[in-house]
Amino acid sequence: MFAHLLELLLPELNGTQYDFEDSEEFAKRPFREMNRVYWTEILFRSHWAAAGAMIRNATVVGWLRAVAYAIHSARGSCLRTGLNRSGF
C-alpha cells in the first residue's frame, strides 16, 4: 500500500544522528532551556521509534513481495494447487 513511500524515505534515515544530553548536564540548565532540551529529545525519540517501525515494515513488505512473487510464479505447481484449494 505505502511500500513505494518506504523506498523513498528509508535512504533519508541513513546517517541520522540523535543527540541526548547527560542528566547531570541537563540538571545544570535554567528551566527554560531544560524545557527546550526535554521536548527536543522527545521529538528525537519519536523520530527514532518511527524510523525503526519503517525499517521493520520495509522488511515485512519485502518478505510479502517475495511470497507474492513465489505464488504468482508457481502457476500449476503443487504450491499453487494447494493455495487454490485452501481459498487463496
Secondary structure, DSSP 4 states (H G I P E B T S, - for coil): --HHHHHHHHHHHTT-------HHHHHHS-HHHHHHHHHHHHHHHHHHHHHHHHHHHHHHHHHHHHHHHHHHHTTTSHHHHHHHHTT-
